[in-house]
Amino acid sequence: MSQKLEQLSKNQQIVLNLIEKAKGPLKAYSILYNVQKKGIKAPLQVYRALEKLIKIGKIHKIESKNAFIACNNSECEISNATAFSICDNCEHVKEIKNAKLSKYLSNFHDNSGMKFKKYNLEFFGLCKNCKLKQ
């Protein structure tokens, strides 16, 4: 995450602030609805801000939900290598910080020898709180 907050455009900062304050992942049109009063009126403005924020590692996309969440891993250096745990019951999403997993995946290649440049893993199960409620 090399880019400093003061280098963000106004729209990027508005979108980032909203995502950081959210209690869970937000979809693009929910973001648009919530930032319209701040001058962001078009979906394209939101998508451009999201694209840049992903590129610089400030946010991540949860592919299965087509939603966005703030990066909470201070050691997250690459935006194209992420892993999340997602609760099947309450839908709580948490970024996984695991050095062993990161190291394994950075060297991972398939049977044909292809080495991957990008991954977005999503693990599903029950979170601690939902397990206790059962």
JOUR-V484006 format. One record per helix or strand of 2 or more residues. SS is the DSSP state (H for helix, E for strand). FROM is the first residue (numbers start at 1). TO is the last residue. If there is no record, write none. Layout:
BEGIN
ss/from/to
SS/FROM/TO
SS/FROM/TO
END
This chain:
BEGIN
ss/from/to
H/5/7
H/10/21
E/26/27
H/28/38
H/43/55
E/59/62
H/63/65
E/67/70
E/81/87
E/93/95
H/99/106
E/119/125
H/128/133
END
